[in-house]
Amino acid sequence: MGTLLKWLLLALLGVLLLSDIRLDTSLYRYADNRLEIAFPRWQPDSPWLYLLWIPGQGVFSCCQAAKTDLDQPAEIPLW
């Protein structure tokens, strides 16, 4: 079990190293916080996996085919 957990963590670390990660933070405006992950890094126009999370606006978007514009938040509300 420990070996499986070790290999899963190493695989996750490898995926994160090969991903393009953008993290924007603000101490004063909660709506300005955002996390974007696009995998793989070498295909910025059509990534295999794209994750966008904006906690201040309640937006969580996970797409496998197309990536939205980085400056425009996706319009998928959490609630």
ZASETI-584543 format. One record per residue: x, y, z of N, C-alpha, C in turn. Coordinates in steps of 0.05 Angstrom, whole numbers, padded with zeros to 5 digits, always signed. Example, Ala and Ser with C-alpha at 12.3 -4.5 7.8 and 13.67 -1.06 7.14 Angstrom:
% ZASETI-584543
+00264-00114+00156+00246-00090+00156+00264-00066+00156 +00257-00045+00142+00273-00021+00143+00258+00001+00157 
***
This chain:
% ZASETI-584543
+00016-00024+00000+00000+00000+00000+00017+00025+00000 +00039+00024+00016+00057+00047+00017+00071+00052-00010 +00077+00031-00024+00090+00033-00050+00071+00046-00070 +00046+00038-00070+00026+00049-00088+00022+00079-00082 +00020+00086-00057+00017+00114-00050+00042+00131-00059 +00065+00119-00056+00090+00133-00065+00089+00138-00095 +00082+00118-00111+00081+00121-00140+00060+00140-00149 +00037+00140-00135+00016+00159-00142+00025+00188-00136 +00038+00193-00114+00048+00219-00108+00070+00228-00128 +00087+00209-00136+00108+00216-00156+00095+00222-00183 +00074+00207-00190+00060+00213-00215+00047+00240-00214 +00034+00247-00192+00022+00273-00189+00043+00295-00191 +00065+00291-00178+00087+00311-00180+00097+00314-00208 +00099+00292-00223+00108+00293-00251+00088+00308-00268 +00062+00304-00264+00042+00318-00279+00043+00348-00273 +00046+00355-00248+00047+00383-00240+00073+00397-00252 +00095+00382-00253+00119+00393-00265+00116+00398-00295 +00100+00382-00308+00096+00385-00337+00072+00403-00344 +00060+00415-00324+00037+00432-00328+00045+00461-00327 +00029+00478-00339+00032+00507-00338+00013+00516-00316 +00024+00527-00294+00008+00534-00270+00009+00564-00267 -00014+00576-00264-00017+00605-00260-00032+00609-00234 -00020+00623-00215-00033+00628-00189-00032+00658-00184 -00056+00670-00182-00058+00699-00176-00071+00701-00148 -00058+00717-00131-00069+00720-00104-00070+00750-00097 -00088+00756-00078-00092+00783-00068-00100+00781-00039 -00087+00797-00022-00094+00797+00006-00119+00815+00011 -00124+00834-00007-00144+00854-00003-00170+00848-00017 -00169+00834-00040-00194+00828-00055-00196+00798-00059 -00215+00786-00046-00219+00757-00048-00226+00748-00076 -00239+00765-00091-00247+00759-00118-00224+00758-00138 -00200+00768-00130-00177+00768-00148-00161+00742-00146 -00167+00725-00128-00153+00699-00125-00162+00680-00147 -00142+00666-00159-00149+00648-00180-00126+00628-00184 -00133+00604-00193-00114+00583-00199-00121+00571-00226 -00101+00569-00244-00105+00557-00270-00083+00537-00275 -00090+00513-00283-00071+00492-00290-00078+00482-00317 -00058+00482-00335-00061+00471-00362-00040+00450-00367 -00049+00426-00375-00031+00403-00380-00035+00394-00408 -00014+00390-00423+00014+00393-00419+00023+00421-00426 +00046+00428-00416+00057+00455-00420+00064+00461-00449 +00071+00441-00464+00080+00445-00492+00057+00448-00512 +00032+00446-00503+00009+00451-00520-00008+00473-00508 +00000+00498-00510-00015+00519-00496-00042+00525-00510 -00044+00519-00536-00069+00526-00550-00091+00505-00546 -00083+00480-00543-00103+00459-00539-00093+00439-00518 -00094+00446-00492-00084+00427-00472-00103+00403-00469 -00091+00381-00459-00107+00357-00454-00125+00361-00430 -00116+00375-00410-00132+00380-00386-00128+00409-00378 -00150+00423-00372-00150+00451-00364-00167+00454-00339 -00156+00466-00318-00171+00470-00293-00169+00499-00286 -00192+00511-00280-00194+00539-00271-00210+00540-00245 -00200+00553-00225-00214+00556-00200-00211+00585-00190 -00234+00599-00187-00235+00626-00177-00253+00625-00152 -00241+00623-00128-00258+00620-00104-00275+00645-00098 -00265+00669-00104-00280+00693-00097-00306+00696-00113 -00307+00685-00137-00330+00687-00154-00346+00661-00155 -00337+00641-00141-00351+00615-00140-00349+00600-00167 -00327+00602-00180-00324+00590-00207-00305+00567-00205 -00313+00544-00215-00296+00520-00218-00301+00509-00245 -00281+00507-00262-00284+00497-00289-00262+00476-00295 -00270+00453-00304-00251+00433-00312-00258+00423-00339 -00242+00429-00359-00247+00422-00387-00224+00405-00397 -00231+00386-00414-00210+00369-00426-00203+00377-00454 -00219+00392-00468-00214+00397-00496-00205+00426-00500 -00220+00446-00492-00214+00473-00499-00208+00489-00474 -00190+00509-00477-00183+00527-00455-00195+00554-00460 -00206+00567-00440-00217+00593-00443-00195+00614-00442 -00202+00638-00449-00183+00660-00448-00173+00664-00419 -00148+00668-00416-00136+00671-00389-00146+00696-00374 -00153+00716-00388-00162+00741-00375-00192+00742-00370 -00207+00724-00382-00236+00723-00378-00243+00699-00361 -00256+00702-00338-00264+00679-00322-00286+00663-00335 -00286+00637-00331-00307+00620-00341-00334+00627-00327 -00356+00622-00340-00382+00628-00329-00396+00603-00318 -00382+00588-00302-00394+00564-00290-00394+00568-00260 -00417+00574-00248-00418+00578-00219-00416+00552-00204 -00406+00554-00179-00405+00530-00162-00432+00523-00151 -00448+00543-00144-00474+00537-00132-00496+00548-00148 
***
